[in-house]
Amino acid sequence: MSSAEVELPAFPAVARDAGSAAFFDAAARGVLLVQRCTSCATVLTPEARTCLSCGSVDLDAAEAAGLGRLVSWVVVRHAPIPALAGAVPYLSAVVELDEGPWLMVRLIEAGSAEIHADARVQVDFVRSGAEENTGELLPVFRLTASDVVSDVGPEVAEGSA
């Protein structure tokens, strides 16, 4: 996983608490944490508090590979909250991690011509808050190098005319 920080319009600052400290500590190391049920081993989203498969509340943090596929996306052109006014337009996406859970994320460094269903994506991290180096690192996703599609049609890209 990459922990490179990219230049983006500021995310609103997030507040660390006892429930999110392990997640943000892992993000600072370039690691995406998810939850794993200790009863049935189902992998769940980072914010899960109950297993969706067996109902257990016994969950442990687990490191995700940070790879997945693009399920859906939308270009957000109007800020849903005032704190995001400087960030529009941006891509909001649903990503299915290779481990199974679906996450709603921000997709970065992708043009509309490059995006397609099932595109492979990988995690990266950006800093929250307007002040440089003061906010927590947050996960975002980008297309993997193998899934960046050029603006030419598939017949041209494959060499046939």
C-alpha positions in Angstrom: 0.0 0.0 0.0 1.1 3.5 -0.7 1.2 6.1 1.9 2.0 9.0 -0.4 0.2 12.2 0.3 -1.4 13.9 -2.6 -2.4 17.5 -3.1 -6.2 17.8 -2.9 -8.6 20.4 -1.7 -8.9 20.1 2.1 -11.1 17.5 3.7 -12.8 18.7 6.8 -10.9 17.9 9.9 -11.9 14.7 11.6 -12.0 14.1 15.4 -10.1 11.2 16.8 -11.7 9.3 19.7 -11.1 6.1 21.5 -13.1 4.1 18.9 -11.2 5.5 15.9 -7.7 5.8 17.3 -6.5 2.4 16.0 -7.9 3.2 12.5 -6.1 6.6 12.4 -2.9 5.1 13.8 -2.9 2.5 11.0 -3.7 5.1 8.4 -0.6 7.1 9.6 1.4 3.9 8.7 -0.2 3.6 5.3 -2.5 0.7 6.4 -6.2 0.4 5.9 -7.9 -1.3 8.8 -11.2 -3.2 8.6 -13.1 -5.3 11.2 -13.0 -9.1 11.3 -15.6 -11.1 13.3 -13.9 -13.4 15.8 -16.8 -15.8 15.7 -17.2 -16.4 11.9 -14.3 -14.5 10.3 -16.5 -12.3 8.2 -14.6 -9.1 7.2 -16.6 -5.9 7.8 -16.2 -2.2 7.2 -14.0 -0.2 9.5 -16.9 1.4 11.4 -18.8 -1.9 11.9 -19.8 -2.7 15.5 -21.8 -5.9 14.8 -21.2 -8.8 12.4 -23.7 -8.8 9.6 -23.4 -12.6 9.2 -23.7 -14.0 12.7 -24.7 -10.9 14.9 -21.6 -11.2 17.1 -20.2 -8.0 18.6 -16.8 -9.6 19.0 -14.8 -7.9 16.3 -11.0 -7.4 15.9 -9.2 -4.9 13.7 -7.6 -6.5 10.7 -5.3 -5.1 8.0 -6.8 -4.9 4.5 -4.6 -5.3 1.4 -6.0 -1.9 0.2 -7.0 -3.3 -3.1 -10.4 -3.8 -4.6 -12.8 -3.0 -7.5 -14.9 -0.1 -8.4 -18.6 -0.8 -8.0 -20.2 2.6 -8.6 -19.3 6.3 -8.7 -20.7 9.8 -9.1 -19.3 13.2 -9.7 -20.3 15.4 -6.8 -20.7 18.9 -8.1 -22.6 20.5 -5.2 -21.1 20.3 -1.7 -23.4 18.3 0.6 -22.0 20.2 3.5 -20.4 23.7 3.7 -17.1 22.2 4.8 -16.7 20.5 1.4 -17.5 23.6 -0.7 -13.8 24.0 -1.7 -13.5 20.3 -2.8 -16.2 20.2 -5.5 -16.2 18.7 -8.0 -14.9 15.4 -6.7 -15.6 11.7 -7.3 -17.5 9.7 -4.7 -17.3 6.0 -5.2 -18.3 2.6 -3.8 -15.3 0.2 -3.7 -15.5 -3.5 -2.9 -12.3 -4.5 -1.1 -10.8 -7.8 -2.1 -11.6 -8.9 1.4 -15.3 -8.4 0.8 -16.6 -5.2 2.5 -17.9 -2.3 0.4 -16.6 1.2 1.3 -17.9 4.6 0.3 -14.7 6.5 -0.6 -13.3 9.4 -2.6 -11.8 8.4 -5.9 -8.8 10.5 -6.8 -6.7 11.2 -9.9 -9.2 9.6 -12.3 -10.8 11.3 -15.3 -14.3 10.3 -16.4 -12.8 8.6 -19.6 -10.7 6.3 -17.4 -13.4 5.1 -15.0 -15.3 1.9 -15.7 -17.2 -0.7 -13.6 -15.0 -3.3 -12.0 -11.8 -1.2 -12.5 -9.1 -2.2 -10.0 -8.4 0.4 -7.3 -5.9 0.8 -4.5 -5.9 2.8 -1.3 -3.9 6.0 -0.8 -4.1 8.5 2.1 -4.7 12.2 2.3 -4.6 14.6 5.2 -7.8 16.0 6.7 -8.1 19.6 7.9 -7.1 22.9 6.3 -3.8 23.2 8.2 -0.8 21.5 6.7 0.3 18.4 8.7 -2.3 18.8 11.4 -5.2 16.5 10.5 -5.5 12.7 10.4 -4.7 10.7 7.3 -7.9 9.5 5.5 -8.1 6.7 3.0 -9.0 7.5 -0.6 -8.7 5.3 -3.6 -7.2 5.6 -7.1 -7.2 3.4 -10.2 -4.4 0.9 -10.3 -1.8 1.5 -13.1 -3.1 -1.6 -14.9 -6.7 -0.2 -15.0 -6.0 3.3 -16.3 -7.7 3.5 -19.7 -6.6 5.9 -22.4 -9.1 8.2 -24.2 -8.9 6.1 -27.4 -11.4 3.5 -28.3 -10.7 -0.2 -27.4 -10.2 -1.1 -31.0 -7.4 1.5 -31.3 -5.9 0.6 -27.9 -5.7 -3.1 -29.0 -4.0 -2.2 -32.3 -6.8 -3.0 -34.8 -8.0 -0.4 -37.2 
